[in-house]
Amino acid sequence: MPLHLVPLDDTLIPAAGALLAGRHRRDRAVLPGLPARFEDPATAAQAVRAALQRPHAAGVAALDGDRLVAYLAGDLMISEVWGRSGWVRTAGCAYDPAAGVEAVRDLYAALGAGWVRQGVFAHFALVPVSDPAFLQAWFALSFGLEQVHALLDLATLDPAAPPAPEGIEIRRAGPGDGPRLAEMSDVIWQVQTQAPVWGVMLPESVAETRAGWAELAEDATATVWLALAGDELLGMQGYWPAEESDDNLLIPPRTVELSVAGTRPEGRGRGVNTALTTHGLAQARAASFRVCEADWRSTNLLASRFWPRRGFVPSVYRLARRVDQRIAWANGAVQVPRPGHRTAPVAIA
């Protein structure tokens, strides 16, 4: 019997929660650092409900008779950075392994068609790395790896980690360090705009980014560490308490987020970022955090090589697909007359 696709509505949320709880149990068998609470079907059902309550959200379900075998939920985001984009979050998709993963591709065809009709051509999916078949289904839909989200169990840190290199001082940023941090504000985007990332930095955002970095010195929610050689600032890292949410299956309790980290080119190869990381993570553990989360562009060669060596375990991939925008008009709906082809005259009132 062929699968039947229907809207994902409230009546299907309990069954969708059961599928998501099963997926999360399988994920945690490979990635035990993921939050345990979503193994409970009721908690997982709440995650599905929260995904559907996001602005501009919609969902599709695949039924085999009356049995739910897969679902897909996504939402639209409209912003200066992302433009008009469609997102499948960590709670947005699960399937019954007994029925196979192929239904996920049919569900994306249905959900994605609605996005494209609305002029949404940038599509993203946050997918756990632990299920090769699940990943392959998304790769077969022309999605590719763009961002890596990783977790580090702070209990695994080496208590005898080496001190900072000679001549390098590690200290916490204070109110007087705003101008120094402003000078560091280009250290990340300068790398991100280069090969092979080619990530954009809008010219009108440069001043805003500079001001935001200066404000980090007085941000009571942030813990910012500086690496200095005398008065010269060579590197920095910023940590924030990570917020748990009903539909984020990545963040466990007592997680700290390593959100910004950068080293000046003249500081690279001197152990500056290693010293900052060693110090920052040790301080996070001393502050009773259990896990650290970090993310990076997979095409950022510096980051994608450094962070796994520090013990960060990739847990969720952000996959991306950019649909050719010409499909809005180059879809065969409008026929262009062939040279020499005579068309019927059009009367003009």
Beta strands, then each sheet from edge to edge (+ up, - down):
strand 1: 4-7
strand 2: 57-64
strand 3: 67-79
strand 4: 83-88
strand 5: 93-95
strand 6: 122-128
strand 7: 144-153
strand 8: 169-172
strand 9: 223-229
strand 10: 232-241
strand 11: 255-263
strand 12: 291-297
strand 13: 313-322
sheet 1: 1+ 2- 3+ 4- 6- 13+ 7- 12+ 11+ 10- 9+ 8-
sheet 2: 1+ 2- 3+ 5-
end
